[in-house]
Amino acid sequence: MSVLELSGVEYDDMGPKPGYKAPSREGKVSILVHLDEDVRTAFKVATIENGTTMQEAIVAFITEYAGPVLKRMKRKGEREPKE
């Protein structure tokens, strides 16, 4: 196994390097939800039946649920001077 030295810290070549963030995750934050196993299974099956992913379904729900707050946040941001 080869060892790569970056910034004085050694890493092996297995897996992503510490601090690496996939480009698709740039600008995103993670959330953690604990569900009963049957709820998680039903949710997964529903997303498959609806041709979507669990992430897409959660984002759609949160966007709808928090819609009024998101609108207020956008309006407030528009009033701030742009630099």
RALIN-V631785 format. One record per run of one state. SS is the DSSP state (hx for helix, st for strand, lp for the rest). FROM is the first residue (numbers start at 1). LEN is the number of residues. If there is no record, write none. Layout:
# RALIN-V631785
SS;FROM;LEN  SS;FROM;LEN
This chain:
# RALIN-V631785
lp;1;2  st;3;4  lp;7;2  st;9;4  lp;13;10  hx;23;3  lp;26;11  hx;37;13  lp;50;4  hx;54;12  lp;66;1  hx;67;13  lp;80;4
